[in-house]
Amino acid sequence: MTGQDDRLEAWRAMLLAHNTAVRAIESDVQRDGRIPLTWYDVLLELKAAGEHGLRMQEVANRVVLSRTRVSRLVDEMVRDGLVDKLPDPHDKRASWAVITPKGADALRATAPVYMRSIQKHFSAHLTEADAVVIARALFKVAQPDSGVPLG
């Protein structure tokens, strides 16, 4: 294979691995009666953001969903009491999402299933050296101009 062929094969493998792992993890989480995986990802980001939460655009950027999709998702989570949606005092067009105590409880309850499933469907297939190489390579693609040291 040429260098270009290898890179295209890496792209294809990354897409296939992502699709396979996410579907399996989602299935495990749902089978256990927990919140949907997309909700878990949103709650995880909101928890990490702290008490002030995140602007909706930032939620969309962090969970890799469209702003429209995130808005609908957060509205569903608001109805279930997992998230509060607050107006931005400085920009009337924007709003903030903040995790609620019920959302934090749902996140805590789902975390063990999620972590076991990541181990089973992703980590178990990699050596430590594989994990280091994959993480470095993917962060180089995800943050090409960030200047963030990688590993």
VENSULCOR-V944972 format. One record per residue. RES is the residue in one letter. D_CENTER is the distance of its C-alpha to the mean C-alpha in whole Angstrom. Layout:
# VENSULCOR-V944972
res->{RES,RES}
d_center->{D_CENTER,D_CENTER}
This chain:
# VENSULCOR-V944972
res->{M,T,G,Q,D,D,R,L,E,A,W,R,A,M,L,L,A,H,N,T,A,V,R,A,I,E,S,D,V,Q,R,D,G,R,I,P,L,T,W,Y,D,V,L,L,E,L,K,A,A,G,E,H,G,L,R,M,Q,E,V,A,N,R,V,V,L,S,R,T,R,V,S,R,L,V,D,E,M,V,R,D,G,L,V,D,K,L,P,D,P,H,D,K,R,A,S,W,A,V,I,T,P,K,G,A,D,A,L,R,A,T,A,P,V,Y,M,R,S,I,Q,K,H,F,S,A,H,L,T,E,A,D,A,V,V,I,A,R,A,L,F,K,V,A,Q,P,D,S,G,V,P,L,G}
d_center->{33,33,31,29,29,27,25,24,24,21,20,20,20,16,16,17,16,12,14,16,13,10,14,15,12,12,16,16,14,16,19,19,19,16,14,12,8,7,9,8,4,7,9,8,8,11,12,12,13,16,19,19,16,14,16,14,14,12,10,10,10,7,5,7,9,13,14,16,14,12,15,16,13,14,18,17,16,19,21,20,20,17,16,19,19,22,24,24,27,28,26,27,25,22,20,18,15,16,15,18,20,19,16,16,18,16,13,15,17,14,13,16,15,12,13,16,14,12,16,18,16,15,16,20,20,20,23,22,23,21,18,20,21,17,15,18,18,15,15,18,17,14,16,19,21,19,22,20,21,20,20}
